[in-house]
């Protein structure tokens, strides 16, 4: 294995890790890291990390749907204000989306959707890609992603979206990016779905510090995911690295794909 092959982590809660995680990831060939956020405090932390590690840490600003349900819409003014004020300065809008594990009532789901729509409006205003969460509401979130992408032409990433081959194929048809993480290392279904994603819509993620199969999350795990994917897809690791970095660049800049 060539340790210098470059890979990127497109979805990481970097502010929840020890700061030496950036250097450890780079030593494993994982750079840059897209650092997503979930509330006003993590947004501030992510912006600070991006300032300390320019080029290595790409900031994402967003309000996680679980934050919406935990705090309620009326208490999100500071979060929404920071999102609006700094959106022009970041790489990605997110993590945002829907989560029906947390939002079980119609009112809670409506509040999550309201906040998602505010993220979409912010992304459209500043021409930024969006990073989406979709736990227990995969199809509903994807429908909103497709509508936003069709309306604006801006890129959308469905993170941790390896539960359904049918939905992965819809992403292919609609030009929606899908990020694949450590679940494919031991979960056969996730690995199978990962192989359905079009070459030019595939991204990698760690979702660190979330543990998978008892192993703590870390951005360096992206390399393990890449090695597994290369074997599953029957391609060279070198070729996959080149493809994935091109995909990330298109996702971040809004360049078109052939999808």
GUDOBA-671825 format. One record per residue: residue in one letter; chain; x, y, z of N, C-alpha, C in turn. Coordinates in steps of 0.02 Angstrom, whole numbers. Example, Ala and Ser with C-alpha at 12.3 -4.5 7.8 and 13.67 -1.06 7.14 Angstrom:
{pt "a", "A", {660, -284, 390}, {615, -225, 390}, {660, -165, 390}}
{pt "s", "A", {642, -112, 354}, {684, -53, 357}, {645, 2, 394}}
//
This chain:
{pt "x", "A", {42, -60, 0}, {0, 0, 0}, {44, 62, 0}}
{pt "x", "A", {29, 110, -44}, {65, 173, -47}, {34, 220, 4}}
{pt "x", "A", {70, 234, 58}, {43, 275, 111}, {31, 347, 90}}
{pt "x", "A", {59, 367, 33}, {51, 435, 10}, {-10, 445, -34}}
{pt "x", "A", {-45, 392, -50}, {-106, 400, -90}, {-155, 444, -51}}
{pt "x", "A", {-181, 496, -84}, {-224, 544, -48}, {-297, 523, -47}}
{pt "x", "A", {-328, 529, 10}, {-400, 519, 18}, {-427, 575, 61}}
{pt "x", "A", {-491, 589, 53}, {-523, 643, 90}, {-580, 615, 132}}
{pt "x", "A", {-591, 646, 189}, {-648, 629, 232}, {-701, 683, 221}}
{pt "x", "A", {-757, 665, 191}, {-807, 714, 172}, {-859, 727, 226}}
{pt "x", "A", {-853, 693, 284}, {-902, 705, 338}, {-872, 681, 404}}
{pt "x", "A", {-851, 730, 444}, {-818, 714, 508}, {-837, 768, 559}}
{pt "x", "A", {-851, 746, 620}, {-864, 793, 675}, {-797, 807, 710}}
{pt "x", "A", {-755, 843, 675}, {-686, 851, 695}, {-680, 888, 762}}
{pt "x", "A", {-727, 932, 777}, {-724, 969, 839}, {-734, 924, 900}}
{pt "x", "A", {-757, 863, 890}, {-767, 816, 946}, {-707, 769, 956}}
{pt "x", "A", {-655, 779, 917}, {-594, 738, 921}, {-537, 778, 950}}
{pt "x", "A", {-486, 743, 974}, {-425, 777, 996}, {-395, 813, 936}}
{pt "x", "A", {-363, 870, 948}, {-339, 911, 892}, {-285, 875, 852}}
{pt "x", "A", {-249, 828, 883}, {-198, 794, 844}, {-227, 746, 792}}
{pt "x", "A", {-295, 741, 791}, {-327, 699, 740}, {-311, 724, 670}}
{pt "x", "A", {-303, 789, 661}, {-288, 816, 594}, {-220, 790, 570}}
{pt "x", "A", {-171, 793, 614}, {-104, 768, 595}, {-103, 693, 586}}
{pt "x", "A", {-138, 657, 629}, {-141, 584, 623}, {-174, 564, 558}}
{pt "x", "A", {-227, 599, 539}, {-259, 584, 475}, {-213, 598, 417}}
{pt "x", "A", {-179, 655, 419}, {-134, 673, 364}, {-78, 622, 357}}
{pt "x", "A", {-54, 596, 414}, {-1, 545, 412}, {-25, 481, 379}}
{pt "x", "A", {-90, 469, 381}, {-119, 410, 347}, {-141, 426, 276}}
{pt "x", "A", {-126, 486, 253}, {-145, 506, 185}, {-215, 532, 179}}
{pt "x", "A", {-247, 550, 235}, {-316, 575, 233}, {-316, 650, 244}}
{pt "x", "A", {-327, 687, 191}, {-330, 759, 192}, {-355, 783, 124}}
{pt "x", "A", {-402, 829, 122}, {-430, 867, 177}, {-486, 830, 214}}
{pt "x", "A", {-508, 861, 269}, {-564, 837, 308}, {-619, 889, 305}}
{pt "x", "A", {-678, 870, 284}, {-736, 914, 287}, {-765, 908, 357}}
{pt "x", "A", {-759, 960, 397}, {-781, 960, 466}, {-852, 990, 470}}
{pt "x", "A", {-901, 947, 480}, {-970, 970, 485}, {-985, 990, 557}}
{pt "x", "A", {-1041, 1026, 566}, {-1059, 1049, 633}, {-1133, 1037, 645}}
{pt "x", "A", {-1155, 1049, 708}, {-1223, 1032, 726}, {-1259, 1083, 768}}
{pt "x", "A", {-1223, 1133, 793}, {-1255, 1186, 832}, {-1207, 1246, 834}}
{pt "x", "A", {-1227, 1299, 869}, {-1187, 1360, 868}, {-1116, 1349, 897}}
{pt "x", "A", {-1111, 1308, 949}, {-1045, 1296, 979}, {-999, 1258, 932}}
{pt "x", "A", {-1026, 1205, 899}, {-983, 1166, 854}, {-968, 1205, 791}}
{pt "x", "A", {-1014, 1249, 769}, {-998, 1291, 712}, {-939, 1337, 727}}
{pt "x", "A", {-939, 1366, 786}, {-883, 1409, 806}, {-818, 1369, 810}}
{pt "x", "A", {-822, 1309, 837}, {-763, 1267, 843}, {-736, 1247, 774}}
{pt "x", "A", {-780, 1230, 728}, {-759, 1210, 661}, {-726, 1268, 624}}
{pt "x", "A", {-754, 1327, 632}, {-724, 1386, 600}, {-653, 1398, 628}}
{pt "x", "A", {-646, 1388, 693}, {-580, 1397, 723}, {-530, 1345, 697}}
{pt "x", "A", {-552, 1282, 691}, {-509, 1230, 665}, {-488, 1245, 593}}
{pt "x", "A", {-535, 1268, 553}, {-519, 1284, 484}, {-468, 1341, 481}}
{pt "x", "A", {-472, 1387, 528}, {-423, 1441, 530}, {-354, 1417, 549}}
{pt "x", "A", {-351, 1366, 592}, {-286, 1340, 613}, {-256, 1292, 562}}
{pt "x", "A", {-298, 1260, 522}, {-274, 1211, 474}, {-301, 1227, 404}}
{pt "x", "A", {-281, 1283, 376}, {-307, 1302, 310}, {-290, 1250, 257}}
{pt "x", "A", {-340, 1231, 219}, {-330, 1182, 166}, {-338, 1110, 190}}
{pt "x", "A", {-321, 1098, 254}, {-328, 1031, 282}, {-397, 1020, 311}}
{pt "x", "A", {-426, 1073, 340}, {-493, 1069, 369}, {-539, 1115, 329}}
{pt "x", "A", {-591, 1086, 299}, {-640, 1124, 261}, {-703, 1129, 303}}
{pt "x", "A", {-724, 1189, 323}, {-779, 1195, 370}, {-848, 1187, 339}}
{pt "x", "A", {-891, 1154, 377}, {-962, 1148, 359}, {-1004, 1175, 416}}
{pt "x", "A", {-1049, 1220, 401}, {-1092, 1248, 452}, {-1163, 1222, 444}}
{pt "x", "A", {-1192, 1198, 500}, {-1260, 1174, 498}, {-1287, 1160, 566}}
{pt "x", "A", {-1353, 1151, 568}, {-1389, 1134, 629}, {-1418, 1064, 620}}
{pt "x", "A", {-1393, 1018, 659}, {-1413, 948, 653}, {-1488, 941, 670}}
{pt "x", "A", {-1525, 898, 634}, {-1596, 890, 650}, {-1609, 869, 722}}
{pt "x", "A", {-1563, 832, 751}, {-1572, 813, 822}, {-1568, 874, 867}}
{pt "x", "A", {-1526, 923, 849}, {-1523, 985, 887}, {-1590, 1022, 882}}
{pt "x", "A", {-1620, 1021, 823}, {-1684, 1054, 813}, {-1736, 1025, 861}}
{pt "x", "A", {-1740, 959, 864}, {-1790, 927, 906}, {-1774, 934, 980}}
{pt "x", "A", {-1711, 929, 996}, {-1691, 934, 1067}, {-1706, 1003, 1096}}
{pt "x", "A", {-1694, 1056, 1056}, {-1700, 1124, 1082}, {-1764, 1159, 1061}}
{pt "x", "A", {-1792, 1139, 1004}, {-1851, 1173, 978}, {-1832, 1233, 936}}
{pt "x", "A", {-1872, 1247, 885}, {-1856, 1300, 837}, {-1846, 1367, 871}}
{pt "x", "A", {-1886, 1384, 920}, {-1885, 1451, 950}, {-1820, 1465, 987}}
{pt "x", "A", {-1780, 1414, 1001}, {-1717, 1424, 1038}, {-1656, 1420, 991}}
{pt "x", "A", {-1667, 1423, 926}, {-1612, 1415, 878}, {-1588, 1481, 849}}
{pt "x", "A", {-1610, 1537, 876}, {-1591, 1602, 847}, {-1515, 1611, 843}}
{pt "x", "A", {-1476, 1595, 896}, {-1403, 1605, 890}, {-1372, 1560, 837}}
{pt "x", "A", {-1397, 1499, 831}, {-1371, 1452, 781}, {-1386, 1477, 711}}
{pt "x", "A", {-1448, 1497, 700}, {-1467, 1521, 634}, {-1431, 1585, 615}}
{pt "x", "A", {-1419, 1627, 665}, {-1383, 1690, 651}, {-1312, 1677, 630}}
{pt "x", "A", {-1277, 1632, 665}, {-1208, 1617, 646}, {-1205, 1584, 577}}
{pt "x", "A", {-1251, 1538, 564}, {-1255, 1506, 498}, {-1261, 1559, 443}}
{pt "x", "A", {-1306, 1606, 453}, {-1317, 1658, 403}, {-1257, 1703, 395}}
{pt "x", "A", {-1226, 1721, 452}, {-1170, 1769, 451}, {-1107, 1741, 417}}
{pt "x", "A", {-1095, 1676, 426}, {-1032, 1648, 404}, {-1038, 1600, 345}}
{pt "x", "A", {-1097, 1591, 318}, {-1107, 1542, 264}, {-1062, 1555, 204}}
{pt "x", "A", {-1049, 1618, 190}, {-1008, 1634, 131}, {-936, 1611, 139}}
{pt "x", "A", {-915, 1598, 202}, {-845, 1583, 216}, {-829, 1508, 218}}
{pt "x", "A", {-879, 1466, 209}, {-869, 1394, 221}, {-871, 1355, 156}}
{pt "x", "A", {-853, 1291, 162}, {-852, 1247, 104}, {-919, 1214, 92}}
{pt "x", "A", {-955, 1199, 146}, {-1015, 1158, 143}, {-1067, 1184, 192}}
{pt "x", "A", {-1130, 1176, 175}, {-1184, 1189, 222}, {-1206, 1121, 250}}
{pt "x", "A", {-1196, 1111, 316}, {-1214, 1048, 346}, {-1173, 1034, 408}}
{pt "x", "A", {-1194, 993, 449}, {-1241, 939, 437}, {-1312, 963, 451}}
{pt "x", "A", {-1357, 950, 404}, {-1426, 966, 412}, {-1466, 906, 386}}
{pt "x", "A", {-1532, 912, 387}, {-1573, 857, 362}, {-1632, 842, 406}}
{pt "x", "A", {-1652, 779, 405}, {-1709, 755, 444}, {-1689, 694, 484}}
{pt "x", "A", {-1722, 684, 541}, {-1707, 625, 583}, {-1771, 606, 620}}
{pt "x", "A", {-1803, 553, 595}, {-1867, 533, 624}, {-1858, 486, 683}}
{pt "x", "A", {-1796, 469, 700}, {-1785, 435, 764}, {-1799, 484, 821}}
{pt "x", "A", {-1777, 546, 811}, {-1788, 597, 861}, {-1856, 632, 851}}
{pt "x", "A", {-1872, 650, 791}, {-1935, 686, 777}, {-1990, 636, 765}}
{pt "x", "A", {-2030, 623, 816}, {-2082, 572, 811}, {-2152, 602, 803}}
{pt "x", "A", {-2160, 665, 818}, {-2225, 697, 810}, {-2226, 739, 746}}
{pt "x", "A", {-2286, 755, 722}, {-2292, 797, 663}, {-2260, 865, 674}}
{pt "x", "A", {-2268, 893, 734}, {-2239, 959, 748}, {-2163, 956, 746}}
{pt "x", "A", {-2134, 905, 776}, {-2061, 899, 776}, {-2035, 890, 705}}
{pt "x", "A", {-2069, 849, 666}, {-2048, 839, 597}, {-2054, 903, 556}}
{pt "x", "A", {-2107, 941, 569}, {-2117, 1004, 534}, {-2062, 1054, 552}}
{pt "x", "A", {-2040, 1055, 615}, {-1987, 1100, 635}, {-1920, 1080, 602}}
{pt "x", "A", {-1907, 1015, 599}, {-1846, 993, 565}, {-1847, 1014, 491}}
{pt "x", "A", {-1904, 1006, 459}, {-1910, 1025, 388}, {-1901, 1100, 380}}
{pt "x", "A", {-1929, 1139, 425}, {-1922, 1212, 421}, {-1849, 1232, 424}}
{pt "x", "A", {-1812, 1201, 469}, {-1741, 1217, 476}, {-1702, 1192, 414}}
{pt "x", "A", {-1720, 1134, 388}, {-1688, 1109, 327}, {-1698, 1158, 270}}
{pt "x", "A", {-1758, 1184, 263}, {-1773, 1231, 209}, {-1733, 1296, 217}}
{pt "x", "A", {-1722, 1316, 279}, {-1679, 1375, 291}, {-1607, 1361, 269}}
{pt "x", "A", {-1583, 1301, 282}, {-1516, 1282, 258}, {-1514, 1282, 182}}
{pt "x", "A", {-1564, 1255, 150}, {-1566, 1255, 77}, {-1565, 1326, 50}}
{pt "x", "A", {-1603, 1371, 81}, {-1605, 1440, 58}, {-1537, 1473, 66}}
{pt "x", "A", {-1504, 1459, 122}, {-1437, 1486, 134}, {-1387, 1460, 83}}
{pt "x", "A", {-1391, 1394, 69}, {-1346, 1364, 20}, {-1357, 1395, -49}}
{pt "x", "A", {-1420, 1405, -67}, {-1435, 1434, -132}, {-1410, 1505, -137}}
{pt "x", "A", {-1417, 1543, -83}, {-1395, 1613, -83}, {-1320, 1619, -92}}
{pt "x", "A", {-1284, 1572, -64}, {-1210, 1576, -66}, {-1179, 1525, -113}}
{pt "x", "A", {-1219, 1487, -149}, {-1195, 1438, -198}, {-1149, 1386, -166}}
{pt "x", "A", {-1174, 1355, -113}, {-1137, 1305, -75}, {-1170, 1236, -82}}
{pt "x", "A", {-1129, 1183, -80}, {-1157, 1115, -77}, {-1186, 1101, -8}}
{pt "x", "A", {-1228, 1050, -4}, {-1263, 1034, 58}, {-1249, 962, 78}}
{pt "x", "A", {-1239, 952, 143}, {-1225, 886, 172}, {-1285, 865, 214}}
{pt "x", "A", {-1317, 808, 196}, {-1381, 789, 226}, {-1379, 725, 267}}
{pt "x", "A", {-1414, 728, 323}, {-1427, 674, 370}, {-1499, 649, 357}}
{pt "x", "A", {-1510, 584, 365}, {-1576, 557, 345}, {-1598, 496, 385}}
{pt "x", "A", {-1582, 493, 449}, {-1596, 432, 488}, {-1671, 420, 494}}
{pt "x", "A", {-1691, 360, 475}, {-1760, 335, 479}, {-1809, 375, 436}}
{pt "x", "A", {-1782, 413, 389}, {-1824, 448, 341}, {-1784, 458, 276}}
{pt "x", "A", {-1757, 402, 252}, {-1712, 404, 194}, {-1747, 433, 133}}
{pt "x", "A", {-1805, 405, 117}, {-1839, 427, 56}, {-1863, 499, 62}}
{pt "x", "A", {-1890, 517, 119}, {-1915, 586, 127}, {-1858, 636, 118}}
{pt "x", "A", {-1800, 623, 149}, {-1744, 669, 143}, {-1719, 671, 72}}
{pt "x", "A", {-1715, 614, 40}, {-1692, 612, -29}, {-1738, 652, -75}}
{pt "x", "A", {-1803, 648, -64}, {-1849, 687, -105}, {-1835, 761, -100}}
{pt "x", "A", {-1821, 785, -40}, {-1803, 856, -31}, {-1736, 872, -64}}
{pt "x", "A", {-1689, 825, -60}, {-1624, 835, -92}, {-1631, 841, -167}}
{pt "x", "A", {-1670, 797, -196}, {-1680, 798, -269}, {-1713, 863, -291}}
{pt "x", "A", {-1764, 885, -254}, {-1799, 947, -271}, {-1751, 1006, -268}}
{pt "x", "A", {-1710, 1009, -216}, {-1662, 1064, -210}, {-1611, 1063, -267}}
{pt "x", "A", {-1585, 1003, -282}, {-1536, 998, -336}, {-1566, 1017, -404}}
{pt "x", "A", {-1627, 995, -416}, {-1659, 1013, -479}, {-1671, 1088, -484}}
{pt "x", "A", {-1691, 1118, -429}, {-1708, 1190, -429}, {-1647, 1234, -436}}
{pt "x", "A", {-1591, 1213, -405}, {-1533, 1257, -400}, {-1472, 1234, -440}}
{pt "x", "A", {-1469, 1169, -456}, {-1410, 1142, -487}, {-1352, 1132, -439}}
{pt "x", "A", {-1362, 1147, -375}, {-1309, 1140, -325}, {-1302, 1068, -302}}
{pt "x", "A", {-1243, 1051, -279}, {-1228, 982, -260}, {-1258, 965, -192}}
{pt "x", "A", {-1279, 902, -185}, {-1305, 876, -123}, {-1271, 810, -108}}
{pt "x", "A", {-1252, 801, -46}, {-1221, 739, -22}, {-1266, 705, 28}}
{pt "x", "A", {-1284, 642, 16}, {-1320, 601, 64}, {-1269, 563, 104}}
{pt "x", "A", {-1262, 580, 168}, {-1212, 548, 209}, {-1241, 486, 243}}
{pt "x", "A", {-1198, 434, 252}, {-1218, 371, 283}, {-1280, 344, 248}}
{pt "x", "A", {-1277, 339, 182}, {-1337, 323, 141}, {-1327, 258, 104}}
{pt "x", "A", {-1310, 205, 142}, {-1296, 141, 111}, {-1343, 87, 138}}
{pt "x", "A", {-1407, 103, 140}, {-1457, 55, 166}, {-1502, 27, 111}}
{pt "x", "A", {-1505, 59, 53}, {-1553, 39, 2}, {-1522, 46, -68}}
{pt "x", "A", {-1520, -10, -105}, {-1496, -7, -174}, {-1542, 36, -217}}
{pt "x", "A", {-1607, 31, -205}, {-1655, 70, -244}, {-1643, 145, -236}}
{pt "x", "A", {-1633, 166, -174}, {-1621, 237, -162}, {-1554, 259, -189}}
{pt "x", "A", {-1504, 216, -186}, {-1439, 233, -216}, {-1446, 243, -291}}
{pt "x", "A", {-1488, 203, -323}, {-1498, 210, -395}, {-1534, 275, -411}}
{pt "x", "A", {-1580, 296, -367}, {-1612, 360, -377}, {-1560, 416, -373}}
{pt "x", "A", {-1515, 411, -325}, {-1461, 460, -320}, {-1421, 462, -385}}
{pt "x", "A", {-1406, 404, -413}, {-1370, 401, -477}, {-1408, 438, -532}}
{pt "x", "A", {-1473, 424, -536}, {-1514, 455, -588}, {-1519, 530, -580}}
{pt "x", "A", {-1518, 553, -518}, {-1530, 624, -505}, {-1466, 664, -494}}
{pt "x", "A", {-1408, 631, -494}, {-1345, 667, -485}, {-1333, 688, -413}}
{pt "x", "A", {-1354, 646, -366}, {-1344, 659, -295}, {-1284, 619, -270}}
{pt "x", "A", {-1238, 651, -235}, {-1180, 617, -208}, {-1198, 574, -148}}
{pt "x", "A", {-1163, 518, -140}, {-1172, 473, -84}, {-1104, 460, -52}}
{pt "x", "A", {-1100, 471, 14}, {-1037, 457, 48}, {-1041, 391, 85}}
{pt "x", "A", {-987, 354, 80}, {-982, 286, 107}, {-932, 286, 164}}
{pt "x", "A", {-951, 254, 219}, {-909, 255, 278}, {-891, 186, 304}}
{pt "x", "A", {-867, 181, 366}, {-842, 118, 393}, {-894, 63, 401}}
{pt "x", "A", {-958, 78, 393}, {-1007, 24, 397}, {-995, -29, 344}}
{pt "x", "A", {-964, -12, 288}, {-954, -62, 235}, {-901, -113, 254}}
{pt "x", "A", {-862, -100, 306}, {-808, -145, 324}, {-833, -211, 353}}
{pt "x", "A", {-892, -210, 383}, {-918, -272, 413}, {-991, -285, 397}}
{pt "x", "A", {-1025, -238, 364}, {-1096, -244, 349}, {-1104, -260, 275}}
{pt "x", "A", {-1126, -320, 260}, {-1129, -342, 190}, {-1179, -301, 150}}
{pt "x", "A", {-1236, -284, 181}, {-1286, -244, 145}, {-1258, -176, 127}}
{pt "x", "A", {-1225, -144, 174}, {-1196, -78, 160}, {-1144, -83, 105}}
{pt "x", "A", {-1104, -135, 106}, {-1053, -145, 55}, {-1084, -154, -13}}
{pt "x", "A", {-1139, -192, -15}, {-1174, -203, -79}, {-1202, -138, -106}}
{pt "x", "A", {-1233, -98, -63}, {-1261, -34, -85}, {-1206, 12, -109}}
{pt "x", "A", {-1150, 12, -74}, {-1094, 56, -94}, {-1071, 42, -165}}
{pt "x", "A", {-1078, -19, -186}, {-1057, -37, -254}, {-1107, -14, -307}}
{pt "x", "A", {-1166, 8, -286}, {-1216, 33, -332}, {-1205, 106, -350}}
{pt "x", "A", {-1167, 142, -309}, {-1158, 214, -320}, {-1115, 226, -381}}
{pt "x", "A", {-1138, 271, -424}, {-1099, 288, -484}, {-1029, 311, -466}}
{pt "x", "A", {-981, 293, -508}, {-911, 312, -496}, {-904, 386, -482}}
{pt "x", "A", {-939, 429, -520}, {-929, 501, -514}, {-971, 534, -460}}
{pt "x", "A", {-1008, 494, -421}, {-1049, 521, -367}, {-1028, 493, -299}}
{pt "x", "A", {-973, 458, -297}, {-950, 424, -237}, {-903, 468, -196}}
{pt "x", "A", {-917, 472, -130}, {-873, 506, -83}, {-860, 460, -24}}
{pt "x", "A", {-808, 475, 15}, {-792, 436, 75}, {-803, 479, 137}}
{pt "x", "A", {-819, 447, 192}, {-828, 482, 255}, {-808, 437, 313}}
{pt "x", "A", {-794, 469, 371}, {-783, 431, 432}, {-840, 438, 481}}
{pt "x", "A", {-874, 496, 479}, {-924, 515, 529}, {-895, 511, 600}}
{pt "x", "A", {-830, 517, 605}, {-798, 517, 671}, {-825, 574, 713}}
{pt "x", "A", {-833, 562, 779}, {-807, 506, 818}, {-855, 448, 826}}
{pt "x", "A", {-906, 443, 784}, {-954, 388, 790}, {-917, 321, 784}}
{pt "x", "A", {-928, 277, 831}, {-897, 211, 829}, {-936, 164, 784}}
{pt "x", "A", {-901, 123, 747}, {-932, 73, 704}, {-902, 5, 722}}
{pt "x", "A", {-946, -43, 738}, {-924, -110, 758}, {-875, -107, 817}}
{pt "x", "A", {-888, -60, 862}, {-848, -55, 922}, {-781, -19, 914}}
{pt "x", "A", {-767, 3, 853}, {-704, 38, 840}, {-717, 113, 839}}
{pt "x", "A", {-683, 152, 881}, {-695, 224, 883}, {-683, 256, 815}}
{pt "x", "A", {-724, 306, 800}, {-717, 340, 736}, {-657, 386, 734}}
{pt "x", "A", {-625, 388, 676}, {-567, 431, 665}, {-562, 442, 589}}
{pt "x", "A", {-544, 502, 567}, {-539, 513, 494}, {-490, 466, 459}}
{pt "x", "A", {-440, 440, 494}, {-394, 394, 460}, {-428, 330, 437}}
{pt "x", "A", {-488, 315, 465}, {-524, 254, 444}, {-547, 259, 371}}
{pt "x", "A", {-547, 318, 344}, {-565, 327, 274}, {-520, 284, 229}}
{pt "x", "A", {-457, 277, 248}, {-412, 236, 207}, {-435, 163, 207}}
{pt "x", "A", {-456, 136, 264}, {-483, 68, 267}, {-544, 61, 221}}
{pt "x", "A", {-586, 111, 223}, {-646, 110, 181}, {-626, 109, 107}}
{pt "x", "A", {-577, 150, 88}, {-555, 152, 19}, {-526, 85, -3}}
{pt "x", "A", {-486, 54, 40}, {-457, -11, 23}, {-511, -63, 12}}
{pt "x", "A", {-561, -63, 56}, {-617, -110, 49}, {-655, -97, -16}}
{pt "x", "A", {-669, -34, -30}, {-707, -16, -90}, {-670, -36, -153}}
{pt "x", "A", {-605, -25, -154}, {-566, -43, -214}, {-574, -117, -229}}
{pt "x", "A", {-571, -159, -177}, {-581, -230, -187}, {-651, -247, -209}}
{pt "x", "A", {-701, -216, -178}, {-770, -230, -195}, {-787, -210, -267}}
{pt "x", "A", {-759, -154, -288}, {-775, -127, -354}, {-727, -151, -408}}
{pt "x", "A", {-676, -188, -388}, {-629, -216, -436}, {-587, -164, -472}}
{pt "x", "A", {-565, -113, -435}, {-524, -61, -464}, {-460, -54, -422}}
{pt "x", "A", {-411, -20, -450}, {-349, -9, -412}, {-361, 45, -360}}
{pt "x", "A", {-323, 40, -307}, {-327, 92, -255}, {-305, 159, -283}}
{pt "x", "A", {-256, 158, -326}, {-232, 220, -357}, {-286, 253, -399}}
{pt "x", "A", {-320, 212, -439}, {-373, 239, -481}, {-432, 265, -440}}
{pt "x", "A", {-448, 229, -386}, {-502, 250, -343}, {-485, 317, -309}}
{pt "x", "A", {-423, 324, -285}, {-403, 386, -253}, {-411, 445, -300}}
{pt "x", "A", {-390, 436, -362}, {-395, 490, -411}, {-468, 508, -423}}
{pt "x", "A", {-511, 457, -431}, {-582, 468, -443}, {-615, 505, -384}}
{pt "x", "A", {-600, 483, -323}, {-632, 511, -264}, {-613, 584, -254}}
{pt "x", "A", {-550, 601, -265}, {-530, 671, -256}, {-561, 715, -310}}
{pt "x", "A", {-568, 689, -370}, {-603, 726, -423}, {-676, 737, -405}}
{pt "x", "A", {-706, 685, -376}, {-776, 691, -355}, {-784, 745, -301}}
{pt "x", "A", {-740, 744, -251}, {-745, 794, -198}, {-737, 864, -226}}
{pt "x", "A", {-691, 873, -272}, {-681, 939, -301}, {-744, 962, -338}}
{pt "x", "A", {-775, 917, -376}, {-837, 935, -411}, {-892, 952, -361}}
{pt "x", "A", {-898, 911, -309}, {-949, 923, -258}, {-940, 992, -226}}
{pt "x", "A", {-879, 1009, -209}, {-867, 1072, -175}, {-875, 1133, -220}}
{pt "x", "A", {-858, 1125, -284}, {-859, 1183, -330}, {-923, 1189, -370}}
{pt "x", "A", {-964, 1136, -369}, {-1026, 1139, -407}, {-1019, 1122, -480}}
{pt "x", "A", {-961, 1096, -500}, {-952, 1076, -571}, {-1001, 1020, -587}}
{pt "x", "A", {-1022, 1016, -649}, {-1071, 966, -668}, {-1040, 897, -673}}
{pt "x", "A", {-1083, 845, -668}, {-1064, 777, -680}, {-1101, 753, -742}}
{pt "x", "A", {-1086, 691, -761}, {-1122, 661, -818}, {-1185, 627, -796}}
{pt "x", "A", {-1199, 628, -729}, {-1258, 594, -703}, {-1322, 626, -727}}
//
